[in-house]
Structures are given as structure tokens and as C-alpha cells.
Amino acid sequence: MPLGVAEMAAEVAAIAIVLKPITGPSMNPDLATAIALARAAFEGSLTNVRVNLDLIKPDSPKEQSFVSETRKRAEALNVRA
């Protein structure tokens, strides 16, 4: 679930960033807040994912695959400036 939150937070930030140049100046504070909150949710949830993955000690190829694939998904995410 934390990985899903990170993915959605990255999407929210991306949408807010795209909206910034096409909205009026009165929307700037709202978009800045949306981006800041999305980044906070992103960083917090991604940290949670990393910590949880580090705690898993895979006992099977299936578990090892899960850890590897989840780590790849997490590392592929980013929030643009």
C-alpha cells in the first residue's frame, strides 16, 4: 500500500506542476501547497517502502522476486521539481 501512495503522490505532483503555467496567479498558492503535500506524501511513503523491503528476508524465489520488483518500482518513481 505505501508504494501505491507514493505512485499516486507522484501523479498528483505531476498534475499540479502541469497546471501551474496554465492557471491564473491566484492559483499559485493552491498549486504550491498541492505540490508540497504531494512531495511529503511521496517521501514518507517511499521511505516506508524502503524500510519494509530492507526488513524482508526472502525465503523463496517468489519472495526474492517480489522484493526485487517492488524495489525497482520504488526506485523508478520521482517527483519533478
mmCIF file as gemmi writes it, N, C-alpha and C atoms, coordinates in Angstrom:
data_model
loop_
_atom_site.group_PDB
_atom_site.id
_atom_site.type_symbol
_atom_site.label_atom_id
_atom_site.label_alt_id
_atom_site.label_comp_id
_atom_site.label_asym_id
_atom_site.label_entity_id
_atom_site.label_seq_id
_atom_site.pdbx_PDB_ins_code
_atom_site.Cartn_x
_atom_site.Cartn_y
_atom_site.Cartn_z
_atom_site.occupancy
_atom_site.B_iso_or_equiv
_atom_site.pdbx_formal_charge
_atom_site.auth_seq_id
_atom_site.auth_asym_id
_atom_site.pdbx_PDB_model_num
ATOM 1 N N . MET Axp A 1 ? 0.796 -1.204 0 1 0 ? 1 A 1
ATOM 2 C CA . MET Axp A 1 ? 0 0 0 1 0 ? 1 A 1
ATOM 3 C C . MET Axp A 1 ? 0.846 1.28 0 1 0 ? 1 A 1
ATOM 4 N N . PRO Axp A 2 ? 1.943 1.345 0.771 1 0 ? 2 A 1
ATOM 5 C CA . PRO Axp A 2 ? 2.75 2.566 0.726 1 0 ? 2 A 1
ATOM 6 C C . PRO Axp A 2 ? 3.288 2.862 -0.673 1 0 ? 2 A 1
ATOM 7 N N . LEU Axp A 3 ? 3.596 1.826 -1.454 1 0 ? 3 A 1
ATOM 8 C CA . LEU Axp A 3 ? 4.082 2.066 -2.811 1 0 ? 3 A 1
ATOM 9 C C . LEU Axp A 3 ? 2.987 2.698 -3.66 1 0 ? 3 A 1
ATOM 10 N N . GLY Axp A 4 ? 1.755 2.267 -3.472 1 0 ? 4 A 1
ATOM 11 C CA . GLY Axp A 4 ? 0.624 2.871 -4.182 1 0 ? 4 A 1
ATOM 12 C C . GLY Axp A 4 ? 0.45 4.334 -3.813 1 0 ? 4 A 1
ATOM 13 N N . VAL Axp A 5 ? 0.652 4.657 -2.54 1 0 ? 5 A 1
ATOM 14 C CA . VAL Axp A 5 ? 0.566 6.053 -2.1 1 0 ? 5 A 1
ATOM 15 C C . VAL Axp A 5 ? 1.66 6.875 -2.77 1 0 ? 5 A 1
ATOM 16 N N . ALA Axp A 6 ? 2.877 6.336 -2.829 1 0 ? 6 A 1
ATOM 17 C CA . ALA Axp A 6 ? 3.979 7.054 -3.483 1 0 ? 6 A 1
ATOM 18 C C . ALA Axp A 6 ? 3.672 7.282 -4.959 1 0 ? 6 A 1
ATOM 19 N N . GLU Axp A 7 ? 3.131 6.27 -5.618 1 0 ? 7 A 1
ATOM 20 C CA . GLU Axp A 7 ? 2.796 6.406 -7.038 1 0 ? 7 A 1
ATOM 21 C C . GLU Axp A 7 ? 1.718 7.476 -7.251 1 0 ? 7 A 1
ATOM 22 N N . MET Axp A 8 ? 0.698 7.458 -6.413 1 0 ? 8 A 1
ATOM 23 C CA . MET Axp A 8 ? -0.368 8.456 -6.545 1 0 ? 8 A 1
ATOM 24 C C . MET Axp A 8 ? 0.117 9.854 -6.2 1 0 ? 8 A 1
ATOM 25 N N . ALA Axp A 9 ? 0.964 9.971 -5.191 1 0 ? 9 A 1
ATOM 26 C CA . ALA Axp A 9 ? 1.504 11.274 -4.813 1 0 ? 9 A 1
ATOM 27 C C . ALA Axp A 9 ? 2.352 11.85 -5.949 1 0 ? 9 A 1
ATOM 28 N N . ALA Axp A 10 ? 3.138 11 -6.61 1 0 ? 10 A 1
ATOM 29 C CA . ALA Axp A 10 ? 3.932 11.466 -7.751 1 0 ? 10 A 1
ATOM 30 C C . ALA Axp A 10 ? 3.018 11.959 -8.867 1 0 ? 10 A 1
ATOM 31 N N . GLU Axp A 11 ? 1.912 11.258 -9.061 1 0 ? 11 A 1
ATOM 32 C CA . GLU Axp A 11 ? 0.949 11.667 -10.093 1 0 ? 11 A 1
ATOM 33 C C . GLU Axp A 11 ? 0.291 13.005 -9.746 1 0 ? 11 A 1
ATOM 34 N N . VAL Axp A 12 ? -0.094 13.184 -8.49 1 0 ? 12 A 1
ATOM 35 C CA . VAL Axp A 12 ? -0.705 14.444 -8.056 1 0 ? 12 A 1
ATOM 36 C C . VAL Axp A 12 ? 0.271 15.599 -8.265 1 0 ? 12 A 1
ATOM 37 N N . ALA Axp A 13 ? 1.525 15.4 -7.868 1 0 ? 13 A 1
ATOM 38 C CA . ALA Axp A 13 ? 2.53 16.455 -8.044 1 0 ? 13 A 1
ATOM 39 C C . ALA Axp A 13 ? 2.71 16.78 -9.523 1 0 ? 13 A 1
ATOM 40 N N . ALA Axp A 14 ? 2.75 15.751 -10.359 1 0 ? 14 A 1
ATOM 41 C CA . ALA Axp A 14 ? 2.924 15.973 -11.802 1 0 ? 14 A 1
ATOM 42 C C . ALA Axp A 14 ? 1.759 16.771 -12.378 1 0 ? 14 A 1
ATOM 43 N N . ILE Axp A 15 ? 0.555 16.456 -11.951 1 0 ? 15 A 1
ATOM 44 C CA . ILE Axp A 15 ? -0.621 17.187 -12.435 1 0 ? 15 A 1
ATOM 45 C C . ILE Axp A 15 ? -0.551 18.648 -11.999 1 0 ? 15 A 1
ATOM 46 N N . ALA Axp A 16 ? -0.212 18.879 -10.741 1 0 ? 16 A 1
ATOM 47 C CA . ALA Axp A 16 ? -0.129 20.251 -10.231 1 0 ? 16 A 1
ATOM 48 C C . ALA Axp A 16 ? 0.953 21.039 -10.962 1 0 ? 16 A 1
ATOM 49 N N . ILE Axp A 17 ? 2.053 20.392 -11.272 1 0 ? 17 A 1
ATOM 50 C CA . ILE Axp A 17 ? 3.146 21.06 -11.983 1 0 ? 17 A 1
ATOM 51 C C . ILE Axp A 17 ? 2.702 21.443 -13.395 1 0 ? 17 A 1
ATOM 52 N N . VAL Axp A 18 ? 1.963 20.563 -14.054 1 0 ? 18 A 1
ATOM 53 C CA . VAL Axp A 18 ? 1.455 20.851 -15.407 1 0 ? 18 A 1
ATOM 54 C C . VAL Axp A 18 ? 0.453 22.002 -15.371 1 0 ? 18 A 1
ATOM 55 N N . LEU Axp A 19 ? -0.346 22.069 -14.32 1 0 ? 19 A 1
ATOM 56 C CA . LEU Axp A 19 ? -1.359 23.116 -14.219 1 0 ? 19 A 1
ATOM 57 C C . LEU Axp A 19 ? -0.775 24.501 -13.945 1 0 ? 19 A 1
ATOM 58 N N . LYS Axp A 20 ? 0.371 24.542 -13.287 1 0 ? 20 A 1
ATOM 59 C CA . LYS Axp A 20 ? 0.958 25.812 -12.851 1 0 ? 20 A 1
ATOM 60 C C . LYS Axp A 20 ? 1.065 26.864 -13.964 1 0 ? 20 A 1
ATOM 61 N N . PRO Axp A 21 ? 1.616 26.542 -15.12 1 0 ? 21 A 1
ATOM 62 C CA . PRO Axp A 21 ? 1.75 27.594 -16.141 1 0 ? 21 A 1
ATOM 63 C C . PRO Axp A 21 ? 0.46 27.918 -16.892 1 0 ? 21 A 1
ATOM 64 N N . ILE Axp A 22 ? -0.575 27.135 -16.71 1 0 ? 22 A 1
ATOM 65 C CA . ILE Axp A 22 ? -1.809 27.39 -17.48 1 0 ? 22 A 1
ATOM 66 C C . ILE Axp A 22 ? -2.958 27.883 -16.609 1 0 ? 22 A 1
ATOM 67 N N . THR Axp A 23 ? -2.657 28.201 -15.356 1 0 ? 23 A 1
ATOM 68 C CA . THR Axp A 23 ? -3.679 28.752 -14.47 1 0 ? 23 A 1
ATOM 69 C C . THR Axp A 23 ? -3.311 30.175 -14.085 1 0 ? 23 A 1
ATOM 70 N N . GLY Axp A 24 ? -4.271 30.87 -13.532 1 0 ? 24 A 1
ATOM 71 C CA . GLY Axp A 24 ? -4.039 32.246 -13.121 1 0 ? 24 A 1
ATOM 72 C C . GLY Axp A 24 ? -3.185 32.33 -11.867 1 0 ? 24 A 1
ATOM 73 N N . PRO Axp A 25 ? -2.617 33.507 -11.623 1 0 ? 25 A 1
ATOM 74 C CA . PRO Axp A 25 ? -1.757 33.721 -10.459 1 0 ? 25 A 1
ATOM 75 C C . PRO Axp A 25 ? -2.439 33.409 -9.125 1 0 ? 25 A 1
ATOM 76 N N . SER Axp A 26 ? -3.746 33.557 -9.074 1 0 ? 26 A 1
ATOM 77 C CA . SER Axp A 26 ? -4.44 33.281 -7.813 1 0 ? 26 A 1
ATOM 78 C C . SER Axp A 26 ? -4.405 31.805 -7.443 1 0 ? 26 A 1
ATOM 79 N N . MET Axp A 27 ? -4.082 30.947 -8.401 1 0 ? 27 A 1
ATOM 80 C CA . MET Axp A 27 ? -3.992 29.508 -8.134 1 0 ? 27 A 1
ATOM 81 C C . MET Axp A 27 ? -2.607 29.083 -7.642 1 0 ? 27 A 1
ATOM 82 N N . ASN Axp A 28 ? -1.612 29.97 -7.762 1 0 ? 28 A 1
ATOM 83 C CA . ASN Axp A 28 ? -0.247 29.607 -7.379 1 0 ? 28 A 1
ATOM 84 C C . ASN Axp A 28 ? -0.12 29.094 -5.946 1 0 ? 28 A 1
ATOM 85 N N . PRO Axp A 29 ? -0.732 29.74 -4.954 1 0 ? 29 A 1
ATOM 86 C CA . PRO Axp A 29 ? -0.609 29.207 -3.595 1 0 ? 29 A 1
ATOM 87 C C . PRO Axp A 29 ? -1.232 27.813 -3.443 1 0 ? 29 A 1
ATOM 88 N N . ASP Axp A 30 ? -2.364 27.592 -4.109 1 0 ? 30 A 1
ATOM 89 C CA . ASP Axp A 30 ? -3.012 26.285 -4.028 1 0 ? 30 A 1
ATOM 90 C C . ASP Axp A 30 ? -2.158 25.207 -4.689 1 0 ? 30 A 1
ATOM 91 N N . LEU Axp A 31 ? -1.591 25.529 -5.836 1 0 ? 31 A 1
ATOM 92 C CA . LEU Axp A 31 ? -0.757 24.553 -6.529 1 0 ? 31 A 1
ATOM 93 C C . LEU Axp A 31 ? 0.544 24.303 -5.765 1 0 ? 31 A 1
ATOM 94 N N . ALA Axp A 32 ? 1.116 25.345 -5.198 1 0 ? 32 A 1
ATOM 95 C CA . ALA Axp A 32 ? 2.334 25.17 -4.397 1 0 ? 32 A 1
ATOM 96 C C . ALA Axp A 32 ? 2.058 24.274 -3.194 1 0 ? 32 A 1
ATOM 97 N N . THR Axp A 33 ? 0.91 24.461 -2.57 1 0 ? 33 A 1
ATOM 98 C CA . THR Axp A 33 ? 0.533 23.619 -1.432 1 0 ? 33 A 1
ATOM 99 C C . THR Axp A 33 ? 0.313 22.185 -1.879 1 0 ? 33 A 1
ATOM 100 N N . ALA Axp A 34 ? -0.378 22.001 -3.002 1 0 ? 34 A 1
ATOM 101 C CA . ALA Axp A 34 ? -0.618 20.654 -3.526 1 0 ? 34 A 1
ATOM 102 C C . ALA Axp A 34 ? 0.703 19.941 -3.813 1 0 ? 34 A 1
ATOM 103 N N . ILE Axp A 35 ? 1.639 20.651 -4.422 1 0 ? 35 A 1
ATOM 104 C CA . ILE Axp A 35 ? 2.94 20.059 -4.744 1 0 ? 35 A 1
ATOM 105 C C . ILE Axp A 35 ? 3.701 19.714 -3.466 1 0 ? 35 A 1
ATOM 106 N N . ALA Axp A 36 ? 3.7 20.616 -2.496 1 0 ? 36 A 1
ATOM 107 C CA . ALA Axp A 36 ? 4.415 20.362 -1.239 1 0 ? 36 A 1
ATOM 108 C C . ALA Axp A 36 ? 3.824 19.169 -0.491 1 0 ? 36 A 1
ATOM 109 N N . LEU Axp A 37 ? 2.502 19.096 -0.433 1 0 ? 37 A 1
ATOM 110 C CA . LEU Axp A 37 ? 1.867 17.966 0.253 1 0 ? 37 A 1
ATOM 111 C C . LEU Axp A 37 ? 2.089 16.656 -0.491 1 0 ? 37 A 1
ATOM 112 N N . ALA Axp A 38 ? 2.04 16.711 -1.812 1 0 ? 38 A 1
ATOM 113 C CA . ALA Axp A 38 ? 2.292 15.503 -2.602 1 0 ? 38 A 1
ATOM 114 C C . ALA Axp A 38 ? 3.726 15.023 -2.391 1 0 ? 38 A 1
ATOM 115 N N . ARG Axp A 39 ? 4.667 15.961 -2.355 1 0 ? 39 A 1
ATOM 116 C CA . ARG Axp A 39 ? 6.074 15.583 -2.111 1 0 ? 39 A 1
ATOM 117 C C . ARG Axp A 39 ? 6.242 14.961 -0.728 1 0 ? 39 A 1
ATOM 118 N N . ALA Axp A 40 ? 5.583 15.521 0.263 1 0 ? 40 A 1
ATOM 119 C CA . ALA Axp A 40 ? 5.672 14.969 1.622 1 0 ? 40 A 1
ATOM 120 C C . ALA Axp A 40 ? 5.101 13.552 1.664 1 0 ? 40 A 1
ATOM 121 N N . ALA Axp A 41 ? 3.945 13.363 1.05 1 0 ? 41 A 1
ATOM 122 C CA . ALA Axp A 41 ? 3.338 12.027 1 1 0 ? 41 A 1
ATOM 123 C C . ALA Axp A 41 ? 4.252 11.067 0.245 1 0 ? 41 A 1
ATOM 124 N N . PHE Axp A 42 ? 4.834 11.545 -0.838 1 0 ? 42 A 1
ATOM 125 C CA . PHE Axp A 42 ? 5.733 10.735 -1.648 1 0 ? 42 A 1
ATOM 126 C C . PHE Axp A 42 ? 6.946 10.288 -0.834 1 0 ? 42 A 1
ATOM 127 N N . GLU Axp A 43 ? 7.615 11.243 -0.215 1 0 ? 43 A 1
ATOM 128 C CA . GLU Axp A 43 ? 8.83 10.924 0.544 1 0 ? 43 A 1
ATOM 129 C C . GLU Axp A 43 ? 8.539 10.004 1.728 1 0 ? 43 A 1
ATOM 130 N N . GLY Axp A 44 ? 7.46 10.292 2.448 1 0 ? 44 A 1
ATOM 131 C CA . GLY Axp A 44 ? 7.11 9.461 3.601 1 0 ? 44 A 1
ATOM 132 C C . GLY Axp A 44 ? 6.771 8.036 3.208 1 0 ? 44 A 1
ATOM 133 N N . SER Axp A 45 ? 5.97 7.894 2.18 1 0 ? 45 A 1
ATOM 134 C CA . SER Axp A 45 ? 5.567 6.546 1.774 1 0 ? 45 A 1
ATOM 135 C C . SER Axp A 45 ? 6.718 5.788 1.123 1 0 ? 45 A 1
ATOM 136 N N . LEU Axp A 46 ? 7.555 6.48 0.364 1 0 ? 46 A 1
ATOM 137 C CA . LEU Axp A 46 ? 8.692 5.81 -0.248 1 0 ? 46 A 1
ATOM 138 C C . LEU Axp A 46 ? 9.709 5.364 0.812 1 0 ? 46 A 1
ATOM 139 N N . THR Axp A 47 ? 9.883 6.159 1.834 1 0 ? 47 A 1
ATOM 140 C CA . THR Axp A 47 ? 10.743 5.751 2.942 1 0 ? 47 A 1
ATOM 141 C C . THR Axp A 47 ? 10.184 4.506 3.607 1 0 ? 47 A 1
ATOM 142 N N . ASN Axp A 48 ? 8.872 4.472 3.799 1 0 ? 48 A 1
ATOM 143 C CA . ASN Axp A 48 ? 8.215 3.309 4.375 1 0 ? 48 A 1
ATOM 144 C C . ASN Axp A 48 ? 8.47 2.065 3.527 1 0 ? 48 A 1
ATOM 145 N N . VAL Axp A 49 ? 8.349 2.196 2.213 1 0 ? 49 A 1
ATOM 146 C CA . VAL Axp A 49 ? 8.596 1.072 1.305 1 0 ? 49 A 1
ATOM 147 C C . VAL Axp A 49 ? 10.027 0.571 1.466 1 0 ? 49 A 1
ATOM 148 N N . ARG Axp A 50 ? 10.971 1.48 1.453 1 0 ? 50 A 1
ATOM 149 C CA . ARG Axp A 50 ? 12.384 1.086 1.542 1 0 ? 50 A 1
ATOM 150 C C . ARG Axp A 50 ? 12.693 0.38 2.853 1 0 ? 50 A 1
ATOM 151 N N . VAL Axp A 51 ? 12.181 0.91 3.945 1 0 ? 51 A 1
ATOM 152 C CA . VAL Axp A 51 ? 12.416 0.289 5.256 1 0 ? 51 A 1
ATOM 153 C C . VAL Axp A 51 ? 11.793 -1.1 5.293 1 0 ? 51 A 1
ATOM 154 N N . ASN Axp A 52 ? 10.561 -1.217 4.83 1 0 ? 52 A 1
ATOM 155 C CA . ASN Axp A 52 ? 9.888 -2.515 4.841 1 0 ? 52 A 1
ATOM 156 C C . ASN Axp A 52 ? 10.622 -3.532 3.972 1 0 ? 52 A 1
ATOM 157 N N . LEU Axp A 53 ? 11.083 -3.107 2.795 1 0 ? 53 A 1
ATOM 158 C CA . LEU Axp A 53 ? 11.814 -4.037 1.932 1 0 ? 53 A 1
ATOM 159 C C . LEU Axp A 53 ? 13.113 -4.496 2.581 1 0 ? 53 A 1
ATOM 160 N N . ASP Axp A 54 ? 13.778 -3.589 3.289 1 0 ? 54 A 1
ATOM 161 C CA . ASP Axp A 54 ? 15.027 -3.959 3.971 1 0 ? 54 A 1
ATOM 162 C C . ASP Axp A 54 ? 14.792 -4.968 5.089 1 0 ? 54 A 1
ATOM 163 N N . LEU Axp A 55 ? 13.583 -4.991 5.627 1 0 ? 55 A 1
ATOM 164 C CA . LEU Axp A 55 ? 13.268 -5.919 6.718 1 0 ? 55 A 1
ATOM 165 C C . LEU Axp A 55 ? 12.878 -7.313 6.229 1 0 ? 55 A 1
ATOM 166 N N . ILE Axp A 56 ? 12.543 -7.434 4.959 1 0 ? 56 A 1
ATOM 167 C CA . ILE Axp A 56 ? 12.132 -8.734 4.415 1 0 ? 56 A 1
ATOM 168 C C . ILE Axp A 56 ? 13.362 -9.582 4.151 1 0 ? 56 A 1
ATOM 169 N N . LYS Axp A 57 ? 13.327 -10.788 4.667 1 0 ? 57 A 1
ATOM 170 C CA . LYS Axp A 57 ? 14.384 -11.771 4.422 1 0 ? 57 A 1
ATOM 171 C C . LYS Axp A 57 ? 13.772 -12.87 3.564 1 0 ? 57 A 1
ATOM 172 N N . PRO Axp A 58 ? 13.926 -12.749 2.246 1 0 ? 58 A 1
ATOM 173 C CA . PRO Axp A 58 ? 13.265 -13.691 1.339 1 0 ? 58 A 1
ATOM 174 C C . PRO Axp A 58 ? 13.71 -15.136 1.558 1 0 ? 58 A 1
ATOM 175 N N . ASP Axp A 59 ? 12.721 -16.018 1.677 1 0 ? 59 A 1
ATOM 176 C CA . ASP Axp A 59 ? 12.985 -17.444 1.88 1 0 ? 59 A 1
ATOM 177 C C . ASP Axp A 59 ? 12.738 -18.26 0.622 1 0 ? 59 A 1
ATOM 178 N N . SER Axp A 60 ? 12.226 -17.602 -0.41 1 0 ? 60 A 1
ATOM 179 C CA . SER Axp A 60 ? 11.904 -18.333 -1.628 1 0 ? 60 A 1
ATOM 180 C C . SER Axp A 60 ? 12.174 -17.442 -2.838 1 0 ? 60 A 1
ATOM 181 N N . PRO Axp A 61 ? 12.285 -18.043 -4.007 1 0 ? 61 A 1
ATOM 182 C CA . PRO Axp A 61 ? 12.458 -17.24 -5.226 1 0 ? 61 A 1
ATOM 183 C C . PRO Axp A 61 ? 11.291 -16.274 -5.449 1 0 ? 61 A 1
ATOM 184 N N . LYS Axp A 62 ? 10.086 -16.702 -5.074 1 0 ? 62 A 1
ATOM 185 C CA . LYS Axp A 62 ? 8.912 -15.838 -5.229 1 0 ? 62 A 1
ATOM 186 C C . LYS Axp A 62 ? 9.046 -14.584 -4.364 1 0 ? 62 A 1
ATOM 187 N N . GLU Axp A 63 ? 9.475 -14.76 -3.121 1 0 ? 63 A 1
ATOM 188 C CA . GLU Axp A 63 ? 9.666 -13.617 -2.225 1 0 ? 63 A 1
ATOM 189 C C . GLU Axp A 63 ? 10.808 -12.729 -2.718 1 0 ? 63 A 1
ATOM 190 N N . GLN Axp A 64 ? 11.883 -13.337 -3.201 1 0 ? 64 A 1
ATOM 191 C CA . GLN Axp A 64 ? 13.009 -12.57 -3.721 1 0 ? 64 A 1
ATOM 192 C C . GLN Axp A 64 ? 12.563 -11.745 -4.926 1 0 ? 64 A 1
ATOM 193 N N . SER Axp A 65 ? 11.754 -12.336 -5.776 1 0 ? 65 A 1
ATOM 194 C CA . SER Axp A 65 ? 11.232 -11.635 -6.941 1 0 ? 65 A 1
ATOM 195 C C . SER Axp A 65 ? 10.358 -10.458 -6.521 1 0 ? 65 A 1
ATOM 196 N N . PHE Axp A 66 ? 9.514 -10.679 -5.511 1 0 ? 66 A 1
ATOM 197 C CA . PHE Axp A 66 ? 8.659 -9.596 -5.007 1 0 ? 66 A 1
ATOM 198 C C . PHE Axp A 66 ? 9.502 -8.433 -4.519 1 0 ? 66 A 1
ATOM 199 N N . VAL Axp A 67 ? 10.517 -8.716 -3.71 1 0 ? 67 A 1
ATOM 200 C CA . VAL Axp A 67 ? 11.378 -7.663 -3.162 1 0 ? 67 A 1
ATOM 201 C C . VAL Axp A 67 ? 12.089 -6.934 -4.295 1 0 ? 67 A 1
ATOM 202 N N . SER Axp A 68 ? 12.626 -7.669 -5.238 1 0 ? 68 A 1
ATOM 203 C CA . SER Axp A 68 ? 13.356 -7.072 -6.35 1 0 ? 68 A 1
ATOM 204 C C . SER Axp A 68 ? 12.457 -6.197 -7.221 1 0 ? 68 A 1
ATOM 205 N N . GLU Axp A 69 ? 11.308 -6.702 -7.59 1 0 ? 69 A 1
ATOM 206 C CA . GLU Axp A 69 ? 10.38 -5.947 -8.441 1 0 ? 69 A 1
ATOM 207 C C . GLU Axp A 69 ? 9.826 -4.715 -7.725 1 0 ? 69 A 1
ATOM 208 N N . THR Axp A 70 ? 9.516 -4.856 -6.451 1 0 ? 70 A 1
ATOM 209 C CA . THR Axp A 70 ? 8.988 -3.73 -5.69 1 0 ? 70 A 1
ATOM 210 C C . THR Axp A 70 ? 10.049 -2.646 -5.543 1 0 ? 70 A 1
ATOM 211 N N . ARG Axp A 71 ? 11.282 -3.07 -5.296 1 0 ? 71 A 1
ATOM 212 C CA . ARG Axp A 71 ? 12.388 -2.101 -5.187 1 0 ? 71 A 1
ATOM 213 C C . ARG Axp A 71 ? 12.581 -1.359 -6.512 1 0 ? 71 A 1
ATOM 214 N N . LYS Axp A 72 ? 12.481 -2.067 -7.638 1 0 ? 72 A 1
ATOM 215 C CA . LYS Axp A 72 ? 12.611 -1.428 -8.953 1 0 ? 72 A 1
ATOM 216 C C . LYS Axp A 72 ? 11.5 -0.401 -9.173 1 0 ? 72 A 1
ATOM 217 N N . ARG Axp A 73 ? 10.271 -0.773 -8.819 1 0 ? 73 A 1
ATOM 218 C CA . ARG Axp A 73 ? 9.144 0.167 -8.972 1 0 ? 73 A 1
ATOM 219 C C . ARG Axp A 73 ? 9.364 1.41 -8.12 1 0 ? 73 A 1
ATOM 220 N N . ALA Axp A 74 ? 9.817 1.202 -6.899 1 0 ? 74 A 1
ATOM 221 C CA . ALA Axp A 74 ? 10.033 2.327 -5.98 1 0 ? 74 A 1
ATOM 222 C C . ALA Axp A 74 ? 11.138 3.242 -6.495 1 0 ? 74 A 1
ATOM 223 N N . GLU Axp A 75 ? 12.224 2.657 -6.965 1 0 ? 75 A 1
ATOM 224 C CA . GLU Axp A 75 ? 13.35 3.462 -7.428 1 0 ? 75 A 1
ATOM 225 C C . GLU Axp A 75 ? 13.042 4.2 -8.733 1 0 ? 75 A 1
ATOM 226 N N . ALA Axp A 76 ? 12.095 3.696 -9.503 1 0 ? 76 A 1
ATOM 227 C CA . ALA Axp A 76 ? 11.733 4.345 -10.766 1 0 ? 76 A 1
ATOM 228 C C . ALA Axp A 76 ? 10.895 5.594 -10.555 1 0 ? 76 A 1
ATOM 229 N N . LEU Axp A 77 ? 10.324 5.746 -9.368 1 0 ? 77 A 1
ATOM 230 C CA . LEU Axp A 77 ? 9.463 6.888 -9.098 1 0 ? 77 A 1
ATOM 231 C C . LEU Axp A 77 ? 10.268 8.14 -8.803 1 0 ? 77 A 1
ATOM 232 N N . ASN Axp A 78 ? 9.699 9.272 -9.17 1 0 ? 78 A 1
ATOM 233 C CA . ASN Axp A 78 ? 10.284 10.55 -8.771 1 0 ? 78 A 1
ATOM 234 C C . ASN Axp A 78 ? 9.235 11.636 -8.867 1 0 ? 78 A 1
ATOM 235 N N . VAL Axp A 79 ? 9.471 12.701 -8.16 1 0 ? 79 A 1
ATOM 236 C CA . VAL Axp A 79 ? 8.595 13.88 -8.222 1 0 ? 79 A 1
ATOM 237 C C . VAL Axp A 79 ? 9.436 14.989 -8.832 1 0 ? 79 A 1
ATOM 238 N N . ARG Axp A 80 ? 8.981 15.496 -9.955 1 0 ? 80 A 1
ATOM 239 C CA . ARG Axp A 80 ? 9.724 16.578 -10.632 1 0 ? 80 A 1
ATOM 240 C C . ARG Axp A 80 ? 9.72 17.845 -9.784 1 0 ? 80 A 1
ATOM 241 N N . ALA Axp A 81 ? 10.725 18.664 -10.032 1 0 ? 81 A 1
ATOM 242 C CA . ALA Axp A 81 ? 10.825 19.945 -9.303 1 0 ? 81 A 1
ATOM 243 C C . ALA Axp A 81 ? 9.768 20.913 -9.729 1 0 ? 81 A 1
